[in-house]
Amino acid sequence: KFNAEVVRKVAAVAVKKARQLKAARVGTILHGAGVGGLDPQVAAHALTEGSMLGGYAYTKYKSTDDQKQAALPREVVIVEHGDRQKIRAIAAGIKAGEIYAQATIFARELVNEPASNMTPKDLAEAARQIAKSAPGMEVKILNRAQCEKLGMGAYLGVARGSDHEPYFIHLVYQPSGSNPKPQTPNPKSITLEKLRWPRRFLEFGVWKFGVAAGSRAMDSSQAM
């Protein structure tokens, strides 16, 4: 069955193949927005997200040559025609796809980091940076003494298996509005992208966005 998930997967495969061919740029129409029957915004979201996630590679400890190879392709170009409403919908879909992909990529960056370099203290610091950079985000981090005071014995029992001090992370997103309802992601882990990607821009129905970049509960914080 053809749907947005198929578009997402195909886009990821195309970007990976382009990397194998050492292509610097990939051009495409907006798959699914025509005879595929998908809403243009949904199709643009899926294509963007799939392309960016397909281009992800963890290269922090790789050689310079490997990092250069992982940087390909550098750009995906979407060419599509339509009325003003369709163009705006595509632009909105690309923006949403970038946000979702960036959040997922940051989650992968944290997960792929060696455990010796990603201690509870490091994760707590990542949470602080998220709260500082994202509007509407608030974070409260509890140390061992504070957890003991709250009677969090089960949590501290697990923490006794580590040589590192525990930090309990409570990250809350407070949406704007007249009657906002706070949303609290799972406090056990934190992920949020650092917005390192080039801005996409609109040019007569041509969109370009960067591809290569270089716990899941908190990656949703960026998407919020």
FIKOLZA-1660 file (N, C-alpha, C; in steps of 0.1 Angstrom, whole numbers, plus 5000, padded with zeros to 4 digits):
% residues 224
   i   px   py   pz ch aa at
   1 5008 4988 5000  A  K  N
   1 5000 5000 5000  A  K CA
   1 5009 5012 5000  A  K  C
   2 5006 5022 4991  A  F  N
   2 5014 5034 4990  A  F CA
   2 5009 5044 5000  A  F  C
   3 5018 5049 5008  A  N  N
   3 5014 5059 5018  A  N CA
   3 5027 5068 5021  A  N  C
   4 5026 5076 5031  A  A  N
   4 5037 5085 5035  A  A CA
   4 5049 5078 5039  A  A  C
   5 5047 5066 5046  A  E  N
   5 5058 5058 5051  A  E CA
   5 5066 5053 5039  A  E  C
   6 5060 5049 5028  A  V  N
   6 5067 5045 5016  A  V CA
   6 5075 5056 5011  A  V  C
   7 5070 5068 5010  A  V  N
   7 5077 5080 5005  A  V CA
   7 5090 5082 5014  A  V  C
   8 5088 5081 5027  A  R  N
   8 5099 5083 5036  A  R CA
   8 5110 5073 5034  A  R  C
   9 5106 5060 5032  A  K  N
   9 5116 5050 5031  A  K CA
   9 5123 5051 5017  A  K  C
  10 5116 5054 5007  A  V  N
  10 5122 5055 4994  A  V CA
  10 5131 5067 4993  A  V  C
  11 5128 5078 4999  A  A  N
  11 5137 5089 5000  A  A CA
  11 5150 5086 5007  A  A  C
  12 5149 5078 5018  A  A  N
  12 5161 5074 5025  A  A CA
  12 5170 5065 5016  A  A  C
  13 5164 5056 5009  A  V  N
  13 5171 5047 5001  A  V CA
  13 5178 5055 4990  A  V  C
  14 5171 5064 4984  A  A  N
  14 5177 5072 4973  A  A CA
  14 5189 5080 4977  A  A  C
  15 5188 5086 4989  A  V  N
  15 5199 5094 4994  A  V CA
  15 5211 5085 4997  A  V  C
  16 5209 5073 5003  A  K  N
  16 5220 5064 5006  A  K CA
  16 5226 5059 4993  A  K  C
  17 5218 5057 4982  A  K  N
  17 5224 5053 4969  A  K CA
  17 5232 5064 4963  A  K  C
  18 5227 5077 4965  A  A  N
  18 5234 5088 4960  A  A CA
  18 5248 5089 4966  A  A  C
  19 5249 5086 4979  A  R  N
  19 5261 5086 4986  A  R CA
  19 5271 5076 4981  A  R  C
  20 5266 5064 4978  A  Q  N
  20 5274 5054 4972  A  Q CA
  20 5280 5058 4959  A  Q  C
  21 5272 5066 4951  A  L  N
  21 5276 5071 4938  A  L CA
  21 5285 5084 4939  A  L  C
  22 5286 5089 4952  A  K  N
  22 5294 5101 4954  A  K CA
  22 5287 5113 4948  A  K  C
  23 5274 5113 4947  A  A  N
  23 5267 5125 4941  A  A CA
  23 5266 5136 4952  A  A  C
  24 5268 5148 4948  A  A  N
  24 5267 5159 4957  A  A CA
  24 5253 5165 4958  A  A  C
  25 5244 5162 4948  A  R  N
  25 5231 5167 4948  A  R CA
  25 5221 5157 4943  A  R  C
  26 5209 5157 4949  A  V  N
  26 5198 5148 4944  A  V CA
  26 5186 5157 4940  A  V  C
  27 5181 5154 4928  A  G  N
  27 5169 5161 4924  A  G CA
  27 5157 5152 4923  A  G  C
  28 5145 5157 4927  A  T  N
  28 5133 5149 4927  A  T CA
  28 5121 5157 4926  A  T  C
  29 5110 5151 4921  A  I  N
  29 5097 5157 4922  A  I CA
  29 5091 5153 4935  A  I  C
  30 5080 5158 4939  A  L  N
  30 5074 5155 4952  A  L CA
  30 5066 5142 4950  A  L  C
  31 5072 5131 4953  A  H  N
  31 5065 5118 4951  A  H CA
  31 5053 5117 4960  A  H  C
  32 5042 5112 4955  A  G  N
  32 5030 5110 4962  A  G CA
  32 5020 5121 4962  A  G  C
  33 5024 5133 4958  A  A  N
  33 5015 5144 4958  A  A CA
  33 5007 5144 4945  A  A  C
  34 5009 5136 4935  A  G  N
  34 5002 5135 4923  A  G CA
  34 4992 5124 4923  A  G  C
  35 4995 5114 4914  A  V  N
  35 4987 5102 4913  A  V CA
  35 4987 5094 4926  A  V  C
  36 4997 5096 4934  A  G  N
  36 4998 5089 4947  A  G CA
  36 4987 5092 4956  A  G  C
  37 4981 5104 4954  A  G  N
  37 4969 5108 4963  A  G CA
  37 4972 5113 4976  A  G  C
  38 4985 5116 4979  A  L  N
  38 4988 5121 4992  A  L CA
  38 4987 5136 4993  A  L  C
  39 4983 5142 5004  A  D  N
  39 4983 5156 5006  A  D CA
  39 4997 5161 5004  A  D  C
  40 4999 5172 4996  A  P  N
  40 5012 5178 4994  A  P CA
  40 5020 5180 5006  A  P  C
  41 5014 5185 5017  A  Q  N
  41 5021 5188 5029  A  Q CA
  41 5026 5175 5035  A  Q  C
  42 5018 5165 5035  A  V  N
  42 5022 5152 5041  A  V CA
  42 5033 5146 5032  A  V  C
  43 5032 5146 5019  A  A  N
  43 5042 5141 5010  A  A CA
  43 5056 5148 5012  A  A  C
  44 5055 5162 5013  A  A  N
  44 5067 5169 5015  A  A CA
  44 5074 5166 5029  A  A  C
  45 5066 5165 5039  A  H  N
  45 5071 5161 5052  A  H CA
  45 5078 5148 5051  A  H  C
  46 5072 5138 5045  A  A  N
  46 5078 5124 5045  A  A CA
  46 5090 5124 5036  A  A  C
  47 5090 5131 5025  A  L  N
  47 5102 5131 5016  A  L CA
  47 5114 5138 5023  A  L  C
  48 5111 5149 5030  A  T  N
  48 5122 5156 5037  A  T CA
  48 5128 5148 5048  A  T  C
  49 5119 5143 5056  A  E  N
  49 5123 5135 5068  A  E CA
  49 5131 5123 5064  A  E  C
  50 5126 5116 5054  A  G  N
  50 5133 5104 5049  A  G CA
  50 5146 5107 5043  A  G  C
  51 5147 5118 5036  A  S  N
  51 5160 5122 5030  A  S CA
  51 5171 5125 5040  A  S  C
  52 5166 5133 5050  A  M  N
  52 5176 5137 5061  A  M CA
  52 5180 5125 5069  A  M  C
  53 5171 5116 5073  A  L  N
  53 5174 5105 5081  A  L CA
  53 5182 5095 5073  A  L  C
  54 5180 5094 5060  A  G  N
  54 5188 5085 5051  A  G CA
  54 5202 5090 5050  A  G  C
  55 5204 5103 5051  A  G  N
  55 5217 5109 5050  A  G CA
  55 5225 5109 5063  A  G  C
  56 5218 5105 5074  A  Y  N
  56 5225 5105 5087  A  Y CA
  56 5236 5095 5088  A  Y  C
  57 5247 5098 5093  A  A  N
  57 5258 5089 5096  A  A CA
  57 5265 5094 5109  A  A  C
  58 5269 5085 5118  A  Y  N
  58 5276 5089 5130  A  Y CA
  58 5291 5089 5126  A  Y  C
  59 5297 5101 5125  A  T  N
  59 5310 5102 5120  A  T CA
  59 5320 5109 5130  A  T  C
  60 5316 5111 5143  A  K  N
  60 5324 5118 5152  A  K CA
  60 5338 5112 5154  A  K  C
  61 5339 5099 5153  A  Y  N
  61 5352 5093 5156  A  Y CA
  61 5357 5086 5143  A  Y  C
  62 5352 5091 5132  A  K  N
  62 5356 5085 5119  A  K CA
  62 5368 5093 5113  A  K  C
  63 5375 5088 5103  A  S  N
  63 5386 5095 5097  A  S CA
  63 5380 5106 5088  A  S  C
  64 5389 5115 5084  A  T  N
  64 5385 5127 5076  A  T CA
  64 5379 5122 5063  A  T  C
  65 5385 5112 5057  A  D  N
  65 5380 5107 5044  A  D CA
  65 5366 5101 5046  A  D  C
  66 5364 5094 5057  A  D  N
  66 5350 5089 5059  A  D CA
  66 5340 5100 5062  A  D  C
  67 5344 5110 5069  A  Q  N
  67 5335 5121 5071  A  Q CA
  67 5332 5129 5059  A  Q  C
  68 5341 5130 5049  A  K  N
  68 5338 5136 5037  A  K CA
  68 5328 5128 5029  A  K  C
  69 5330 5115 5029  A  Q  N
  69 5321 5106 5022  A  Q CA
  69 5307 5107 5028  A  Q  C
  70 5306 5107 5041  A  A  N
  70 5293 5108 5048  A  A CA
  70 5286 5121 5045  A  A  C
  71 5293 5131 5041  A  A  N
  71 5287 5144 5038  A  A CA
  71 5280 5145 5025  A  A  C
  72 5280 5134 5018  A  L  N
  72 5273 5133 5005  A  L CA
  72 5260 5125 5006  A  L  C
  73 5250 5129 4998  A  P  N
  73 5249 5142 4991  A  P CA
  73 5247 5153 5000  A  P  C
  74 5251 5165 4996  A  R  N
  74 5249 5177 5004  A  R CA
  74 5236 5184 5003  A  R  C
  75 5228 5180 4993  A  E  N
  75 5216 5188 4991  A  E CA
  75 5206 5179 4983  A  E  C
  76 5193 5181 4987  A  V  N
  76 5182 5175 4979  A  V CA
  76 5174 5187 4974  A  V  C
  77 5170 5186 4961  A  V  N
  77 5163 5196 4954  A  V CA
  77 5149 5190 4950  A  V  C
  78 5138 5196 4955  A  I  N
  78 5125 5192 4951  A  I CA
  78 5119 5202 4941  A  I  C
  79 5115 5197 4930  A  V  N
  79 5109 5206 4920  A  V CA
  79 5094 5202 4918  A  V  C
  80 5085 5211 4920  A  E  N
  80 5071 5208 4919  A  E CA
  80 5063 5220 4914  A  E  C
  81 5053 5218 4907  A  H  N
  81 5044 5229 4902  A  H CA
  81 5031 5229 4909  A  H  C
  82 5024 5240 4909  A  G  N
  82 5011 5240 4916  A  G CA
  82 5006 5254 4919  A  G  C
  83 4994 5255 4924  A  D  N
  83 4990 5269 4928  A  D CA
  83 4996 5273 4941  A  D  C
  84 4992 5286 4945  A  R  N
  84 4999 5292 4957  A  R CA
  84 4996 5283 4969  A  R  C
  85 4984 5278 4970  A  Q  N
  85 4980 5270 4982  A  Q CA
  85 4989 5257 4983  A  Q  C
  86 4991 5251 4972  A  K  N
  86 4999 5239 4971  A  K CA
  86 5013 5242 4975  A  K  C
  87 5018 5253 4969  A  I  N
  87 5032 5257 4972  A  I CA
  87 5034 5259 4987  A  I  C
  88 5025 5266 4993  A  R  N
  88 5026 5269 5007  A  R CA
  88 5025 5256 5016  A  R  C
  89 5017 5247 5011  A  A  N
  89 5015 5234 5018  A  A CA
  89 5028 5226 5018  A  A  C
  90 5035 5226 5006  A  I  N
  90 5048 5219 5004  A  I CA
  90 5058 5225 5013  A  I  C
  91 5059 5239 5014  A  A  N
  91 5069 5246 5022  A  A CA
  91 5067 5242 5037  A  A  C
  92 5054 5242 5041  A  A  N
  92 5051 5238 5055  A  A CA
  92 5055 5224 5058  A  A  C
  93 5053 5215 5048  A  G  N
  93 5057 5201 5050  A  G CA
  93 5072 5199 5051  A  G  C
  94 5079 5206 5043  A  I  N
  94 5094 5206 5044  A  I CA
  94 5099 5210 5057  A  I  C
  95 5093 5221 5062  A  K  N
  95 5097 5226 5075  A  K CA
  95 5094 5216 5086  A  K  C
  96 5083 5210 5086  A  A  N
  96 5079 5200 5096  A  A CA
  96 5088 5188 5095  A  A  C
  97 5091 5184 5083  A  G  N
  97 5100 5172 5081  A  G CA
  97 5114 5175 5086  A  G  C
  98 5119 5187 5084  A  E  N
  98 5132 5191 5089  A  E CA
  98 5132 5190 5105  A  E  C
  99 5122 5195 5111  A  I  N
  99 5121 5195 5126  A  I CA
  99 5121 5181 5131  A  I  C
 100 5113 5172 5125  A  Y  N
 100 5112 5158 5130  A  Y CA
 100 5125 5151 5128  A  Y  C
 101 5131 5153 5116  A  A  N
 101 5144 5147 5113  A  A CA
 101 5155 5151 5122  A  A  C
 102 5156 5165 5124  A  Q  N
 102 5166 5170 5133  A  Q CA
 102 5165 5164 5147  A  Q  C
 103 5153 5163 5152  A  A  N
 103 5151 5157 5165  A  A CA
 103 5155 5143 5166  A  A  C
 104 5152 5135 5156  A  T  N
 104 5156 5121 5156  A  T CA
 104 5171 5120 5154  A  T  C
 105 5177 5128 5146  A  I  N
 105 5192 5128 5145  A  I CA
 105 5199 5131 5158  A  I  C
 106 5194 5140 5165  A  F  N
 106 5200 5143 5178  A  F CA
 106 5199 5132 5187  A  F  C
 107 5187 5125 5187  A  A  N
 107 5185 5113 5195  A  A CA
 107 5196 5102 5191  A  A  C
 108 5198 5101 5179  A  R  N
 108 5208 5091 5174  A  R CA
 108 5222 5095 5178  A  R  C
 109 5225 5108 5178  A  E  N
 109 5238 5112 5182  A  E CA
 109 5241 5109 5197  A  E  C
 110 5231 5111 5205  A  L  N
 110 5232 5107 5219  A  L CA
 110 5234 5092 5221  A  L  C
 111 5225 5085 5214  A  V  N
 111 5226 5070 5216  A  V CA
 111 5239 5064 5210  A  V  C
 112 5244 5070 5200  A  N  N
 112 5256 5064 5194  A  N CA
 112 5269 5068 5201  A  N  C
 113 5268 5078 5210  A  E  N
 113 5280 5082 5218  A  E CA
 113 5283 5071 5227  A  E  C
 114 5296 5068 5228  A  P  N
 114 5301 5057 5237  A  P CA
 114 5296 5060 5252  A  P  C
 115 5292 5050 5259  A  A  N
 115 5287 5052 5272  A  A CA
 115 5296 5059 5282  A  A  C
 116 5309 5057 5279  A  S  N
 116 5319 5064 5288  A  S CA
 116 5319 5079 5286  A  S  C
 117 5314 5084 5274  A  N  N
 117 5313 5098 5271  A  N CA
 117 5299 5104 5273  A  N  C
 118 5290 5096 5277  A  M  N
 118 5276 5100 5279  A  M CA
 118 5271 5096 5292  A  M  C
 119 5276 5103 5303  A  T  N
 119 5272 5100 5316  A  T CA
 119 5259 5107 5320  A  T  C
 120 5253 5104 5331  A  P  N
 120 5241 5111 5336  A  P CA
 120 5243 5126 5336  A  P  C
 121 5255 5130 5340  A  K  N
 121 5258 5145 5341  A  K CA
 121 5258 5151 5327  A  K  C
 122 5264 5144 5317  A  D  N
 122 5264 5149 5304  A  D CA
 122 5249 5150 5298  A  D  C
 123 5241 5140 5302  A  L  N
 123 5227 5140 5297  A  L CA
 123 5220 5152 5304  A  L  C
 124 5223 5154 5316  A  A  N
 124 5216 5165 5323  A  A CA
 124 5220 5179 5317  A  A  C
 125 5233 5180 5313  A  E  N
 125 5237 5192 5307  A  E CA
 125 5230 5194 5293  A  E  C
 126 5228 5183 5286  A  A  N
 126 5221 5184 5273  A  A CA
 126 5207 5189 5276  A  A  C
 127 5201 5184 5287  A  A  N
 127 5187 5189 5290  A  A CA
 127 5187 5204 5293  A  A  C
 128 5197 5208 5300  A  R  N
 128 5197 5223 5303  A  R CA
 128 5199 5231 5290  A  R  C
 129 5206 5226 5281  A  Q  N
 129 5208 5233 5268  A  Q CA
 129 5195 5233 5260  A  Q  C
 130 5188 5222 5261  A  I  N
 130 5175 5222 5254  A  I CA
 130 5165 5232 5260  A  I  C
 131 5164 5232 5273  A  A  N
 131 5155 5242 5279  A  A CA
 131 5159 5256 5277  A  A  C
 132 5172 5259 5275  A  K  N
 132 5177 5272 5273  A  K CA
 132 5174 5277 5259  A  K  C
 133 5175 5268 5249  A  S  N
 133 5174 5271 5235  A  S CA
 133 5160 5270 5229  A  S  C
 134 5151 5263 5236  A  A  N
 134 5138 5260 5230  A  A CA
 134 5127 5268 5238  A  A  C
 135 5120 5277 5232  A  P  N
 135 5109 5284 5238  A  P CA
 135 5098 5275 5244  A  P  C
 136 5094 5278 5256  A  G  N
 136 5084 5270 5262  A  G CA
 136 5089 5258 5270  A  G  C
 137 5102 5255 5269  A  M  N
 137 5108 5244 5276  A  M CA
 137 5113 5248 5290  A  M  C
 138 5110 5239 5300  A  E  N
 138 5115 5241 5313  A  E CA
 138 5121 5228 5318  A  E  C
 139 5132 5228 5325  A  V  N
 139 5138 5216 5330  A  V CA
 139 5141 5217 5345  A  V  C
 140 5139 5206 5352  A  K  N
 140 5142 5205 5366  A  K CA
 140 5151 5192 5367  A  K  C
 141 5163 5194 5373  A  I  N
 141 5172 5182 5374  A  I CA
 141 5174 5180 5389  A  I  C
 142 5171 5167 5393  A  L  N
 142 5173 5164 5407  A  L CA
 142 5186 5155 5409  A  L  C
 143 5193 5159 5419  A  N  N
 143 5205 5151 5422  A  N CA
 143 5201 5140 5432  A  N  C
 144 5211 5132 5437  A  R  N
 144 5208 5121 5446  A  R CA
 144 5201 5125 5458  A  R  C
 145 5206 5135 5465  A  A  N
 145 5200 5140 5478  A  A CA
 145 5185 5144 5476  A  A  C
 146 5183 5151 5465  A  Q  N
 146 5169 5155 5462  A  Q CA
 146 5160 5143 5459  A  Q  C
 147 5165 5133 5452  A  C  N
 147 5157 5121 5449  A  C CA
 147 5154 5113 5462  A  C  C
 148 5164 5113 5471  A  E  N
 148 5162 5106 5484  A  E CA
 148 5151 5113 5492  A  E  C
 149 5152 5126 5492  A  K  N
 149 5142 5134 5499  A  K CA
 149 5128 5131 5494  A  K  C
 150 5126 5128 5481  A  L  N
 150 5113 5126 5475  A  L CA
 150 5109 5111 5476  A  L  C
 151 5118 5103 5482  A  G  N
 151 5115 5089 5484  A  G CA
 151 5116 5081 5471  A  G  C
 152 5125 5084 5462  A  M  N
 152 5126 5077 5449  A  M CA
 152 5135 5065 5451  A  M  C
 153 5132 5056 5459  A  G  N
 153 5140 5045 5462  A  G CA
 153 5143 5036 5450  A  G  C
 154 5132 5033 5443  A  A  N
 154 5134 5024 5431  A  A CA
 154 5144 5029 5421  A  A  C
 155 5142 5042 5418  A  Y  N
 155 5151 5049 5409  A  Y CA
 155 5165 5049 5414  A  Y  C
 156 5167 5052 5427  A  L  N
 156 5181 5052 5432  A  L CA
 156 5187 5038 5433  A  L  C
 157 5178 5028 5435  A  G  N
 157 5183 5015 5435  A  G CA
 157 5190 5011 5422  A  G  C
 158 5184 5015 5411  A  V  N
 158 5190 5012 5398  A  V CA
 158 5203 5020 5396  A  V  C
 159 5203 5032 5401  A  A  N
 159 5215 5041 5400  A  A CA
 159 5227 5036 5408  A  A  C
 160 5225 5027 5418  A  R  N
 160 5236 5022 5426  A  R CA
 160 5245 5013 5418  A  R  C
 161 5240 5009 5406  A  G  N
 161 5249 5000 5398  A  G CA
 161 5259 5008 5390  A  G  C
 162 5259 5021 5391  A  S  N
 162 5269 5029 5383  A  S CA
 162 5278 5037 5393  A  S  C
 163 5290 5040 5387  A  D  N
 163 5300 5048 5395  A  D CA
 163 5297 5063 5394  A  D  C
 164 5287 5066 5385  A  H  N
 164 5284 5080 5383  A  H CA
 164 5272 5084 5391  A  H  C
 165 5272 5097 5395  A  E  N
 165 5261 5102 5403  A  E CA
 165 5248 5103 5394  A  E  C
 166 5237 5099 5400  A  P  N
 166 5224 5099 5392  A  P CA
 166 5219 5114 5391  A  P  C
 167 5212 5116 5380  A  Y  N
 167 5205 5129 5378  A  Y CA
 167 5191 5125 5372  A  Y  C
 168 5181 5129 5379  A  F  N
 168 5167 5127 5374  A  F CA
 168 5163 5139 5366  A  F  C
 169 5159 5137 5354  A  I  N
 169 5156 5149 5345  A  I CA
 169 5141 5150 5342  A  I  C
 170 5136 5161 5345  A  H  N
 170 5122 5164 5343  A  H CA
 170 5121 5176 5334  A  H  C
 171 5117 5173 5321  A  L  N
 171 5117 5183 5311  A  L CA
 171 5102 5185 5307  A  L  C
 172 5097 5197 5307  A  V  N
 172 5083 5200 5305  A  V CA
 172 5082 5211 5294  A  V  C
 173 5073 5208 5284  A  Y  N
 173 5070 5218 5274  A  Y CA
 173 5057 5225 5277  A  Y  C
 174 5057 5238 5278  A  Q  N
 174 5046 5246 5281  A  Q CA
 174 5042 5254 5268  A  Q  C
 175 5032 5248 5261  A  P  N
 175 5028 5255 5249  A  P CA
 175 5021 5268 5251  A  P  C
 176 5023 5277 5241  A  S  N
 176 5017 5290 5242  A  S CA
 176 5002 5289 5239  A  S  C
 177 4994 5299 5244  A  G  N
 177 4980 5299 5242  A  G CA
 177 4972 5304 5254  A  G  C
 178 4960 5306 5253  A  S  N
 178 4952 5311 5264  A  S CA
 178 4950 5301 5275  A  S  C
 179 4950 5288 5271  A  N  N
 179 4948 5277 5281  A  N CA
 179 4957 5266 5278  A  N  C
 180 4970 5268 5279  A  P  N
 180 4980 5257 5275  A  P CA
 180 4980 5246 5285  A  P  C
 181 4982 5234 5279  A  K  N
 181 4983 5222 5287  A  K CA
 181 4998 5217 5286  A  K  C
 182 5005 5217 5298  A  P  N
 182 5019 5212 5297  A  P CA
 182 5020 5198 5292  A  P  C
 183 5031 5195 5285  A  Q  N
 183 5033 5182 5280  A  Q CA
 183 5047 5177 5286  A  Q  C
 184 5047 5166 5292  A  T  N
 184 5060 5161 5298  A  T CA
 184 5065 5148 5291  A  T  C
 185 5076 5149 5283  A  P  N
 185 5082 5137 5277  A  P CA
 185 5087 5128 5288  A  P  C
 186 5090 5116 5284  A  N  N
 186 5096 5106 5293  A  N CA
 186 5109 5112 5299  A  N  C
 187 5111 5113 5312  A  P  N
 187 5122 5120 5318  A  P CA
 187 5135 5111 5318  A  P  C
 188 5135 5099 5313  A  K  N
 188 5146 5090 5314  A  K CA
 188 5157 5093 5304  A  K  C
 189 5154 5100 5294  A  S  N
 189 5164 5103 5284  A  S CA
 189 5161 5117 5277  A  S  C
 190 5171 5122 5270  A  I  N
 190 5169 5135 5264  A  I CA
 190 5175 5136 5250  A  I  C
 191 5167 5141 5241  A  T  N
 191 5173 5143 5227  A  T CA
 191 5166 5155 5221  A  T  C
 192 5174 5163 5215  A  L  N
 192 5169 5175 5208  A  L CA
 192 5180 5180 5198  A  L  C
 193 5177 5182 5186  A  E  N
 193 5187 5186 5176  A  E CA
 193 5192 5200 5178  A  E  C
 194 5204 5203 5174  A  K  N
 194 5210 5216 5176  A  K CA
 194 5209 5225 5164  A  K  C
 195 5200 5222 5155  A  L  N
 195 5197 5231 5144  A  L CA
 195 5209 5235 5136  A  L  C
 196 5217 5225 5132  A  R  N
 196 5229 5228 5124  A  R CA
 196 5227 5228 5109  A  R  C
 197 5215 5225 5105  A  W  N
 197 5212 5223 5091  A  W CA
 197 5210 5236 5083  A  W  C
 198 5214 5236 5071  A  P  N
 198 5211 5249 5063  A  P CA
 198 5196 5251 5061  A  P  C
 199 5192 5264 5061  A  R  N
 199 5178 5267 5059  A  R CA
 199 5174 5263 5045  A  R  C
 200 5162 5258 5044  A  R  N
 200 5156 5255 5031  A  R CA
 200 5150 5268 5026  A  R  C
 201 5150 5270 5013  A  F  N
 201 5144 5282 5008  A  F CA
 201 5135 5279 4995  A  F  C
 202 5126 5287 4993  A  L  N
 202 5116 5285 4982  A  L CA
 202 5120 5294 4970  A  L  C
 203 5121 5288 4959  A  E  N
 203 5124 5295 4946  A  E CA
 203 5116 5290 4935  A  E  C
 204 5105 5297 4932  A  F  N
 204 5096 5293 4921  A  F CA
 204 5093 5278 4921  A  F  C
 205 5089 5273 4932  A  G  N
 205 5086 5259 4933  A  G CA
 205 5098 5250 4934  A  G  C
 206 5109 5255 4937  A  V  N
 206 5121 5247 4939  A  V CA
 206 5126 5248 4954  A  V  C
 207 5127 5237 4961  A  W  N
 207 5131 5237 4975  A  W CA
 207 5144 5230 4976  A  W  C
 208 5153 5235 4985  A  K  N
 208 5166 5229 4987  A  K CA
 208 5168 5227 5002  A  K  C
 209 5172 5216 5006  A  F  N
 209 5176 5214 5021  A  F CA
 209 5188 5205 5022  A  F  C
 210 5195 5207 5033  A  G  N
 210 5207 5199 5035  A  G CA
 210 5204 5185 5039  A  G  C
 211 5212 5176 5036  A  V  N
 211 5210 5162 5039  A  V CA
 211 5220 5156 5049  A  V  C
 212 5233 5158 5047  A  A  N
 212 5242 5152 5056  A  A CA
 212 5243 5159 5069  A  A  C
 213 5245 5152 5081  A  A  N
 213 5246 5159 5094  A  A CA
 213 5257 5152 5102  A  A  C
 214 5262 5160 5107  A  G  N
 214 5274 5155 5114  A  G CA
 214 5281 5163 5123  A  G  C
 215 5173 5063 5238  A  S  N
 215 5165 5074 5244  A  S CA
 215 5154 5080 5235  A  S  C
 216 5149 5081 5228  A  R  N
 216 5139 5086 5219  A  R CA
 216 5130 5096 5225  A  R  C
 217 5128 5095 5238  A  A  N
 217 5117 5103 5245  A  A CA
 217 5118 5117 5243  A  A  C
 218 5131 5123 5243  A  M  N
 218 5132 5137 5243  A  M CA
 218 5133 5143 5229  A  M  C
 219 5135 5134 5219  A  D  N
 219 5136 5140 5206  A  D CA
 219 5122 5146 5202  A  D  C
 220 5112 5141 5209  A  S  N
 220 5098 5147 5206  A  S CA
 220 5097 5161 5211  A  S  C
 221 5107 5165 5220  A  S  N
 221 5106 5178 5226  A  S CA
 221 5108 5189 5214  A  S  C
 222 5117 5186 5205  A  Q  N
 222 5119 5195 5194  A  Q CA
 222 5107 5196 5185  A  Q  C
 223 5100 5185 5183  A  A  N
 223 5089 5184 5174  A  A CA
 223 5077 5192 5180  A  A  C
 224 5077 5193 5194  A  M  N
 224 5066 5200 5200  A  M CA
 224 5068 5215 5197  A  M  C
% end
